Each structure stands twice: as structure tokens, then as C-alpha cells.
Amino acid sequence: MVGPEGICPMNPWNTVAVRHTLPGVRGGDDHFSAQLGASSSGRLRFANGAHRVAIRADANMRGLYSARFGDRMPMVGVRGGTVNVRYPRPRDCDWFGRRSGCPAEVALNARVRWSIEVQGSASRLLADLRGLRLGSFDLEGGAGRVEVDLPAPTGTVTISGGANHIAISRPEGVPARLRVGGGATHLRFDDRSIGVAGGEVDLQCPDYDGATDRYDVLVMGGANNVTVDVADRRRAGRYGGQYEV
């Protein structure tokens, strides 16, 4: 029996596929969703990596979230506003290096304040979070080929994790700080560029210290090809035209 939130009442972490039409998505794959219930905050957690995933905000959504995962079907569970996504262990090959038929797409209710967490490697991750109420964004296992469009923050919002080929864009007029531990190569922060830097790097906007609403970007373990800039400086093809989900 399926409960009202699209989960199994005997085991809330079991996968339960719920038919749901995600706007702008074609195809007959199974979709996952959950009711909003009494949740005032949400947490999207990829427990063992995220490859070829597109995340976006949906201001018109009535439920907590909605998603489809193409041909890489994970275990999905919802408990107390936390959406936990765990992919099965690959059998014959490393699925991070394998092209799949279509990327996973996850839509989040924009009325809920979200924390997003990726444990394990993130690869070809596109997060369009404009319009979302973002609490934090953590890439705990390193990241490659990641693009993040940030919303206007409330308070100090932390973006953290390892980074390789990552581009972060924030709204015009929002102060930010970028800290890198372990050195950096090909680093860009607004109008400042660093080819090679050993040790720690600490860059921030002139008005960062006095700002209430701001972004604190922390890259651990070194950085390569990292861009943190404002939205009106977005460039098509941040990675030489090679980036795609």
C-alpha cells in the first residue's frame, strides 16, 4: 500500500514510483514525487553521487518535489522533508563514465527553503536554483563539470566542496567570498583572474563584510577551472562549449 506522500508506510526508504507529469519533459518514464505536507524546509540529498543531473526550482509546484531519472533508476525515499536519492552500485562499469539516454531532472518546490547535498562525486551537474530559497549547497565528494545558478540569498549562504571545472553564478549586487584551500589553477572571481596560486586563496567583494545577505564559497582540497561571477557576466559555453547535462 502506498501512503499519501508516495512512500511505503512499512519502509519509508523504499522506492515508490508515482506517475507525475513534469512540465517541459517528454517521455513515458516513471516519475517520483511527494506531497508537501507540513514541511517548511526541504533537503535534497544524493547519497552516493550525482551524474548528469539537472536541478531546478518550480514556483508553481504544489508538492515537495518531482523528479524523473531516465534509465539510471535510483532508490528514492522521503522522510520529514528530506529527499534521499541513492543509485544502485554499478555492476559492469563505472556509471560516472557512461553516457545514458537522458539526464535525471529534479524540480524543487520554490516556496520551501532547501539544502542540497551531494555525497560522492558530482559530474555534469546543472543546478538552476534561481527563485529557490537556498539554505546551503554542499558537494562533499568533489565535483567535475558543475554549473550552478544561485538565487538571491537570505543571510549568509554557504556553497562548499571540492571543485574541478565548476561555474557559480549569483545575482547582480549580491556580495560573495571565495576561499580555496590547497592552491588553485585557472581561478576567476568576478573581474579577478588567477592562473596559478599555491596555498590558500581568499577573495571577497569590497562590501562583503558589511552585508547581511551574501554567499560564502568554500573550495576544499584545491581548485581547477573555477569561476564565481554575477549573472550578467554569464558566458555561453563556460567550458569551451563542451558542457552539457
Residue pairs with C-beta under 8 A, 6 or more apart in sequence:
1 8
1 9
2 8
2 16
2 18
3 9
4 35
5 34
5 35
5 37
5 64
5 78
6 16
6 18
6 32
6 33
6 34
6 35
6 78
7 14
7 16
7 34
7 77
7 78
7 79
8 14
8 16
12 77
12 78
12 79
13 75
13 77
13 79
13 84
14 75
14 77
15 32
15 73
15 74
15 75
15 76
15 77
16 32
16 76
17 30
17 31
17 32
18 30
18 31
18 32
18 33
18 34
19 30
19 31
20 31
20 32
20 33
20 66
21 31
22 31
22 66
22 67
22 68
22 105
22 107
23 58
23 107
25 68
25 105
27 68
27 102
29 68
29 69
29 70
29 71
30 68
30 73
31 66
31 67
31 68
32 65
32 66
32 67
32 68
32 69
32 76
33 63
33 64
33 65
33 66
33 67
34 63
34 64
34 65
34 78
34 83
35 63
35 64
36 62
36 63
36 64
36 109
36 112
37 64
39 64
39 80
39 81
39 112
40 81
40 112
40 113
41 81
41 112
41 113
41 114
41 115
41 135
42 64
42 65
42 81
42 82
42 83
42 108
42 109
42 112
42 113
42 114
42 115
43 81
43 82
43 83
43 114
43 115
43 116
43 117
44 55
44 65
44 83
44 85
44 106
44 108
44 114
44 115
44 116
44 117
45 82
45 83
45 84
45 85
45 116
45 117
45 118
45 119
46 53
46 85
46 86
46 117
46 118
46 119
46 120
46 122
47 84
47 85
47 86
47 119
47 120
48 86
48 87
48 119
48 120
49 87
49 96
49 118
49 119
49 120
49 121
49 122
49 123
49 141
50 85
50 104
50 118
50 120
50 122
50 123
50 125
51 72
51 95
51 96
51 121
51 122
51 123
51 124
51 125
52 72
52 100
52 103
52 104
52 123
52 124
52 125
52 245
53 103
53 104
53 105
53 106
53 122
53 124
53 125
53 126
53 245
54 103
54 104
54 105
54 106
54 126
54 127
54 128
54 245
55 106
55 107
55 108
55 116
55 125
55 126
55 127
55 128
55 129
56 105
56 106
56 107
56 108
56 127
56 128
56 129
57 107
57 108
57 110
57 128
57 129
57 130
57 131
57 132
57 151
58 66
58 107
58 108
58 109
58 110
59 110
59 111
59 131
61 107
61 108
61 109
61 110
62 109
63 109
64 78
64 81
64 83
64 108
64 109
64 112
65 78
65 83
65 106
65 107
65 108
65 109
66 106
66 107
67 76
67 85
67 104
67 105
67 106
67 107
68 104
68 105
69 76
69 104
70 100
70 101
70 102
70 103
70 104
71 100
71 101
71 102
72 87
72 95
72 100
72 104
73 88
74 85
74 86
74 87
74 88
75 84
75 85
75 86
75 87
75 88
76 83
76 84
76 85
76 86
77 83
77 84
78 84
81 112
87 95
96 121
96 123
103 124
103 126
103 245
108 114
108 132
110 131
110 132
110 133
111 133
112 133
113 133
113 134
113 135
114 132
114 133
114 134
114 135
115 134
115 135
115 136
115 137
115 138
116 127
116 129
116 134
116 136
116 137
116 138
117 136
117 138
117 140
118 125
118 138
118 139
118 140
118 141
118 143
118 161
119 140
119 141
120 140
120 141
121 141
121 142
121 143
121 144
122 139
122 141
122 142
122 143
122 144
122 146
122 161
123 143
123 144
123 145
123 146
124 144
124 145
124 146
124 243
124 244
124 245
125 143
125 145
125 146
125 147
125 245
126 146
126 147
126 245
127 137
127 146
127 147
127 148
127 149
128 149
129 137
129 148
129 149
129 150
129 151
130 149
130 150
130 151
130 171
131 151
132 151
133 151
133 154
134 150
134 151
134 153
134 157
135 157
136 157
136 158
136 159
136 160
137 148
137 157
137 158
137 159
137 160
138 158
138 159
138 160
138 161
139 146
139 160
139 161
139 162
139 163
140 161
141 161
141 162
142 161
142 162
142 163
142 164
142 221
143 161
143 162
143 163
143 164
143 166
144 164
144 165
144 166
145 165
145 166
145 239
145 243
146 163
146 165
146 166
146 167
147 166
147 167
147 169
147 238
147 243
148 159
148 166
148 167
148 168
148 169
149 169
149 231
150 157
150 159
150 168
150 169
150 170
150 171
150 174
150 215
151 171
152 171
152 174
152 213
153 170
153 174
153 213
153 214
153 215
154 213
155 212
155 213
156 213
156 214
156 215
156 216
157 214
157 215
157 216
158 215
158 216
158 217
158 218
159 168
159 215
159 216
159 217
159 218
160 217
160 218
160 219
160 220
161 218
161 219
161 220
162 219
162 220
162 221
162 222
163 219
163 223
163 224
163 226
164 223
164 224
164 225
165 224
165 225
165 226
165 239
166 223
166 225
166 226
166 227
167 226
167 227
167 229
167 238
167 239
168 217
168 226
168 227
168 228
168 229
169 229
169 230
169 231
169 233
169 234
170 176
170 215
170 228
170 229
170 230
170 231
171 230
171 231
172 230
172 231
172 232
173 230
174 213
174 214
174 215
174 230
175 204
175 205
175 207
175 208
175 211
175 214
175 215
176 189
176 204
176 205
176 208
176 214
176 215
176 216
176 217
176 228
177 202
177 203
177 204
177 205
177 208
177 214
177 215
177 216
177 217
178 187
178 189
178 201
178 202
178 203
178 204
178 217
178 219
178 228
179 200
179 201
179 202
179 203
179 216
179 217
179 218
179 219
180 187
180 197
180 200
180 201
180 202
180 219
180 222
180 223
180 226
181 200
181 218
181 219
181 220
181 221
181 222
182 199
182 200
182 220
182 221
182 222
182 223
183 196
183 197
183 198
183 199
183 201
183 222
183 223
184 194
184 196
184 197
184 201
184 219
184 222
184 223
184 224
184 226
185 195
185 196
185 197
185 223
185 224
185 225
186 194
186 195
186 224
186 225
186 226
187 193
187 194
187 197
187 201
187 223
187 226
187 227
188 194
188 226
188 227
188 228
188 229
189 203
189 228
189 229
190 205
190 228
190 229
190 230
190 233
192 203
194 201
201 223
205 211
208 214
217 228
219 226
225 239
227 238
237 243
